[in-house]
């Protein structure tokens, strides 16, 4: 890893992003899921919806499919 790569990586670590659902600014690497693993750790590889909002959306979508019955997935 040369000096330019290290500078780019350090600059990347301090980026923040605003969640499109809740509007809260969170750190990119800790607050958002990586959606495109084959592209490396580029900012465009992360989703625009924070982890908490993604979890809520998934739970609500699964609950809406079977009203009154929700079971944790068996994976």
PyMOL commands that set and color helices and strands:
alter all, ss='L'
color gray80, all
select helices_A, chain A and resi 3-13+28-31+37-39+43-45+51-65
alter helices_A, ss='H'
color red, helices_A
select strands_A, chain A and resi 16-18+25-27+32-34+46-50
alter strands_A, ss='S'
color yellow, strands_A
deselect
rebuild
show_as cartoon
